[in-house]
Amino acid sequence: MFKQVIIWGHKLHSHTHSYIHYGFHKAFNHLGYKCLWLDNSDDISNINFSNSLFITEGQVDNNIPIRNDSIYLLHNCNTTKYSSINNVFNIQVITKTELNRYSYNTLSNEYGFYLNDQLLLCWATDLLPDEINKNINLVKNDNIVSSKNLNFVGMPIYPWDEVKKWCENNGYNYTNCGGFDKNVSCEENMKLIQESILAPAFQEKWQVNNGYIPCRIFKNISYGKIGITNNHFVNELFNNKLIYGENIYETLNLALLHNNKDKLISLMEEVRDKHTYINRVNLILLFLKSQLKTM
């Protein structure tokens, strides 16, 4: 369908969405595709973009080449600039709001759906299956040792204030890094999560109410920490096997009591088999085959 993949988007650590572009770039390269990661500031004068698959996001597609011999997967883009070309499709994140609004077609036994030119999927862990296997072995051999810290990597919006209070009241050190001015590498991110006493993937009210599934839940599990959520929709995705509760304090207390190794390994295997960017790339390929054969 295409000879190369162009991730036209956020360079690593420049935006929250950069970690999604990082995941796609890593997976396509692992699968043997030629995959370039470019943005609006790159010199593209010597690049042949014919027969490409472009993946982009609406805040960074200003200078993207517009070609009728290529395929475009757009996330939250203004589609006006793409109106002159044929193979333009949309990627959207699964939420319960979207699933309740339309009757979607199941694309495969992977976690994805489609309706006409729109593909719905959730994001994924940034680890490849072999990397998750290494972490599974660490868990099996008790080689992931937690500290007295609860490490959070990301922007500290509510409910992380409640997590900080819980730590203060229970003798744990709450540390926050990441965000736009305190970036850490993907490797350091994993190390910090592995060393954390717990690694919750708590979400703010809008995300919980709309059933938004964050990539953090897949990452934390794949790194070797039990899944903890205040989002019922996320818990349902894992067949109610996560540590779940609406009350932050009670959920963290519950997680300390039920941090079961066998349960964790089962969750890690599920993420390895269903929720890597390899799985998401396979969904994209299935979706494009279903769409392009009718055109």
C-alpha positions as CSV (number, residue, x, y, z in Angstrom):
1,M,0.0,0.0,0.0
2,F,2.9,2.3,0.6
3,K,6.7,2.3,0.4
4,Q,7.5,4.3,3.6
5,V,5.9,5.8,6.7
6,I,6.2,9.5,7.6
7,I,5.5,10.4,11.2
8,W,4.8,14.1,10.7
9,G,4.5,15.4,14.2
10,H,5.7,16.3,17.7
11,K,9.4,15.5,18.3
12,L,10.1,13.6,21.5
13,H,9.3,15.5,24.7
14,S,7.9,18.5,22.8
15,H,4.3,17.6,23.6
16,T,2.2,14.9,25.2
17,H,1.4,13.5,21.8
18,S,5.1,13.1,21.0
19,Y,5.1,9.9,23.0
20,I,2.4,8.5,20.7
21,H,4.4,9.4,17.7
22,Y,7.5,7.8,19.4
23,G,5.5,4.6,19.8
24,F,4.4,4.5,16.2
25,H,7.9,5.3,15.0
26,K,9.5,2.6,17.1
27,A,6.9,-0.1,16.1
28,F,7.1,0.6,12.3
29,N,10.9,0.5,12.4
30,H,10.8,-2.7,14.4
31,L,8.5,-4.2,11.8
32,G,10.9,-3.4,9.0
33,Y,9.3,-0.4,7.5
34,K,11.3,2.7,6.4
35,C,9.9,5.2,8.9
36,L,10.9,8.9,9.1
37,W,10.0,11.2,12.0
38,L,9.8,14.8,10.8
39,D,8.2,18.1,11.8
40,N,7.5,21.5,10.4
41,S,11.1,22.7,10.9
42,D,12.9,19.9,9.0
43,D,14.6,20.4,5.7
44,I,12.7,18.0,3.4
45,S,14.0,19.3,0.1
46,N,15.9,16.0,-0.7
47,I,13.2,13.6,0.5
48,N,11.0,11.7,-2.0
49,F,7.6,11.4,-0.5
50,S,5.9,9.4,-3.2
51,N,3.7,6.5,-2.0
52,S,4.0,7.3,1.6
53,L,1.8,6.7,4.6
54,F,1.6,10.0,6.6
55,I,0.6,10.0,10.3
56,T,0.1,13.4,11.8
57,E,-1.8,15.4,14.5
58,G,-3.7,18.7,14.0
59,Q,-1.3,21.0,15.9
60,V,1.8,20.1,13.8
61,D,0.6,19.5,10.2
62,N,1.2,23.0,8.9
63,N,4.0,22.2,6.4
64,I,3.1,18.5,5.7
65,P,3.4,17.6,2.0
66,I,0.1,17.2,0.3
67,R,0.3,14.4,-2.3
68,N,-2.4,12.4,-4.2
69,D,-0.2,9.3,-4.4
70,S,0.0,8.9,-0.6
71,I,-2.2,7.9,2.3
72,Y,-3.0,10.2,5.3
73,L,-4.0,9.2,8.8
74,L,-5.1,12.3,10.7
75,H,-5.7,12.9,14.4
76,N,-7.8,16.0,15.2
77,C,-6.8,17.8,12.0
78,N,-8.6,20.5,10.0
79,T,-9.3,18.4,6.9
80,T,-9.8,21.4,4.6
81,K,-6.2,21.3,3.4
82,Y,-6.6,17.6,2.5
83,S,-9.8,18.0,0.4
84,S,-8.0,17.7,-2.9
85,I,-6.6,14.2,-2.2
86,N,-8.3,10.8,-2.1
87,N,-6.9,8.6,0.6
88,V,-7.5,10.6,3.8
89,F,-8.6,8.8,7.0
90,N,-9.1,9.8,10.6
91,I,-7.7,8.2,13.8
92,Q,-9.6,8.8,17.0
93,V,-9.2,7.5,20.5
94,I,-11.8,5.2,21.8
95,T,-14.1,6.6,24.4
96,K,-17.4,5.3,25.7
97,T,-19.1,8.4,24.3
98,E,-18.0,7.6,20.8
99,L,-18.9,3.9,21.1
100,N,-22.4,4.8,22.3
101,R,-22.9,7.3,19.5
102,Y,-22.4,5.0,16.5
103,S,-22.6,1.3,15.6
104,Y,-19.0,0.6,14.8
105,N,-17.6,-2.4,13.0
106,T,-15.1,-4.6,14.9
107,L,-11.9,-4.6,12.9
108,S,-10.4,-7.8,14.4
109,N,-9.8,-9.4,17.7
110,E,-7.5,-6.4,18.4
111,Y,-8.9,-3.5,20.3
112,G,-10.1,-1.4,17.4
113,F,-13.2,-0.3,15.5
114,Y,-14.0,1.6,12.4
115,L,-16.8,3.5,10.8
116,N,-16.4,4.6,7.2
117,D,-13.1,6.6,7.1
118,Q,-12.6,6.7,10.8
119,L,-10.5,4.3,12.9
120,L,-11.0,4.1,16.6
121,L,-8.3,2.7,18.8
122,C,-6.6,3.3,22.1
123,W,-2.9,4.2,22.5
124,A,-0.4,1.6,23.9
125,T,2.7,1.0,25.8
126,D,6.0,2.2,24.3
127,L,7.6,-1.2,24.9
128,L,7.9,-3.9,22.3
129,P,6.8,-7.5,23.3
130,D,10.4,-8.7,23.8
131,E,11.0,-5.8,26.2
132,I,7.9,-6.6,28.2
133,N,9.1,-10.3,28.4
134,K,12.3,-9.0,30.0
135,N,10.3,-7.2,32.6
136,I,8.1,-10.2,33.2
137,N,11.2,-12.2,34.0
138,L,12.3,-9.4,36.4
139,V,8.9,-9.7,38.2
140,K,9.1,-13.5,38.3
141,N,12.5,-13.3,39.9
142,D,11.6,-10.5,42.3
143,N,14.1,-8.2,40.7
144,I,11.9,-5.1,40.6
145,V,12.4,-3.6,44.0
146,S,10.2,-0.7,45.1
147,S,11.5,2.3,47.1
148,K,9.7,4.4,49.7
149,N,8.9,6.8,46.8
150,L,5.8,7.1,44.8
151,N,7.1,8.5,41.5
152,F,4.8,10.3,39.0
153,V,6.1,11.2,35.6
154,G,3.9,13.7,33.9
155,M,1.9,16.9,34.4
156,P,0.6,17.0,38.0
157,I,-3.1,17.9,37.5
158,Y,-5.8,16.7,39.8
159,P,-6.2,14.0,41.2
160,W,-2.4,13.9,41.8
161,D,-2.8,16.4,44.6
162,E,-4.7,13.6,46.4
163,V,-2.0,11.2,45.7
164,K,0.6,13.6,47.2
165,K,-1.6,13.9,50.3
166,W,-1.9,10.1,50.6
167,C,1.9,9.8,50.4
168,E,2.4,12.5,53.1
169,N,-0.1,10.7,55.4
170,N,1.5,7.3,54.9
171,G,5.2,8.0,55.1
172,Y,6.0,7.9,51.4
173,N,7.9,10.4,49.4
174,Y,6.0,11.8,46.5
175,T,8.2,12.8,43.6
176,N,7.1,14.4,40.3
177,C,9.1,14.7,37.2
178,G,8.4,15.0,33.5
179,G,6.1,17.6,31.9
180,F,7.4,20.1,29.5
181,D,10.3,21.6,31.6
182,K,11.5,18.5,33.5
183,N,11.7,15.8,30.8
184,V,13.1,12.4,31.4
185,S,14.1,9.8,28.9
186,C,11.8,6.9,28.1
187,E,14.3,4.6,29.8
188,E,14.4,6.7,32.9
189,N,10.6,6.9,33.0
190,M,10.4,3.1,33.1
191,K,13.1,3.0,35.9
192,L,11.2,5.5,38.0
193,I,8.0,3.7,37.7
194,Q,9.6,0.3,38.5
195,E,11.1,1.9,41.7
196,S,7.8,3.5,42.7
197,I,5.9,1.9,45.7
198,L,2.8,2.1,43.5
199,A,2.2,3.3,39.9
200,P,-1.4,4.5,39.6
201,A,-2.9,5.8,36.3
202,F,-5.4,8.1,37.9
203,Q,-7.3,10.5,35.6
204,E,-9.2,13.8,35.9
205,K,-13.0,14.0,35.8
206,W,-13.6,14.6,32.1
207,Q,-11.5,11.6,31.1
208,V,-13.2,9.4,33.7
209,N,-16.7,10.5,32.7
210,N,-16.0,9.9,29.0
211,G,-14.2,6.7,29.4
212,Y,-10.9,7.9,27.9
213,I,-8.2,5.2,28.1
214,P,-4.7,6.6,28.8
215,C,-1.5,5.2,27.5
216,R,-0.1,5.4,31.1
217,I,-2.1,2.3,32.2
218,F,-0.5,0.2,29.5
219,K,3.0,1.6,30.2
220,N,2.9,1.1,33.9
221,I,1.7,-2.5,33.6
222,S,4.3,-3.3,31.0
223,Y,7.1,-1.8,33.2
224,G,6.1,-4.2,35.9
225,K,3.6,-2.5,38.2
226,I,0.1,-3.5,39.0
227,G,-2.6,-1.5,37.2
228,I,-4.4,1.1,39.3
229,T,-7.2,3.2,38.0
230,N,-10.2,5.4,39.0
231,N,-11.7,4.9,35.5
232,H,-14.4,2.2,35.3
233,F,-14.1,2.0,31.5
234,V,-10.3,1.3,31.8
235,N,-11.0,-1.5,34.4
236,E,-13.6,-3.0,32.0
237,L,-11.0,-3.1,29.2
238,F,-9.0,-5.4,31.5
239,N,-12.0,-7.5,32.4
240,N,-12.2,-5.9,35.9
241,K,-8.7,-7.2,36.9
242,L,-7.2,-3.9,37.8
243,I,-7.2,-2.2,41.3
244,Y,-10.1,0.1,40.7
245,G,-11.9,2.7,42.8
246,E,-13.4,6.2,42.6
247,N,-11.9,7.3,45.9
248,I,-8.2,7.9,45.5
249,Y,-7.3,7.3,49.1
250,E,-9.2,4.0,49.3
251,T,-7.9,2.8,46.0
252,L,-4.2,3.4,47.0
253,N,-4.8,1.6,50.3
254,L,-6.4,-1.3,48.4
255,A,-3.5,-1.5,46.0
256,L,-1.0,-1.9,48.9
257,L,-3.0,-4.9,50.1
258,H,-3.6,-6.6,46.7
259,N,-0.3,-6.2,44.9
260,N,-0.3,-9.9,43.7
261,K,2.6,-11.1,41.6
262,D,0.7,-13.7,39.6
263,K,-2.0,-11.2,38.8
264,L,0.6,-8.7,37.7
265,I,2.3,-11.2,35.4
266,S,-1.1,-12.0,33.8
267,L,-1.8,-8.3,33.2
268,M,1.7,-7.8,31.7
269,E,1.1,-10.7,29.3
270,E,-2.2,-9.2,28.3
271,V,-0.5,-5.8,27.5
272,R,2.3,-7.7,25.7
273,D,-0.2,-9.5,23.5
274,K,-2.8,-6.8,22.9
275,H,-1.6,-3.3,23.8
276,T,1.7,-2.5,22.1
277,Y,2.2,-0.2,19.2
278,I,2.8,-3.4,17.1
279,N,-0.9,-4.2,17.8
280,R,-1.9,-0.7,16.8
281,V,0.2,-0.8,13.6
282,N,-1.5,-4.1,12.7
283,L,-4.9,-2.4,13.2
284,I,-3.9,0.4,10.9
285,L,-2.9,-2.0,8.2
286,L,-6.1,-4.0,8.5
287,F,-8.1,-0.7,8.4
288,L,-6.3,0.6,5.3
289,K,-6.8,-2.7,3.5
290,S,-10.5,-2.6,4.3
291,Q,-10.8,0.9,3.0
292,L,-8.4,1.0,0.0
293,K,-9.8,-2.1,-1.6
294,T,-13.2,-0.3,-2.1
295,M,-11.6,2.7,-3.7
